[in-house]
């Protein structure tokens, strides 16, 4: 028996899977922090162009269940030529840790477009580029 799944049906199925996996009602966000002058870790300041989305209560960047990082164009310095490739890709949604790994394992890269749409639908923020950030060493 041969079954044909259209691209639209696959996209809708992945979108629905994402919608069941992530619950925006249990999520909140905080501004990410910039290092102080000369990389000084004492003088942190909020960066309104870097959002951290998390599940549950915020207990700091290391101890919270962070799900997404969101980078707006002004996160990257327009006067630094090395930042241009990143600025061109913004806004960027980065799916973190086991969340990104799980979606990559389930759907390869076919989940990127449905995730962009889901994020825009739920948080009203545009997404041009989607990436993942997880440490492969922890999963071998």
SULKA-V770104 format. One record per helix or strand of 3 or more residues. SS is the DSSP state (hx for helix, st for strand). FROM is the first residue (numbers start at 0). TO is the last residue. If there is no record, write none. Layout:
# SULKA-V770104
ss | from | to
SS | FROM | TO
SS | FROM | TO
This chain:
# SULKA-V770104
ss | from | to
hx | 6 | 20
hx | 23 | 25
st | 26 | 33
hx | 36 | 38
st | 44 | 54
st | 64 | 70
hx | 72 | 74
hx | 80 | 88
st | 91 | 95
hx | 96 | 106
hx | 111 | 122
st | 128 | 132
hx | 135 | 138
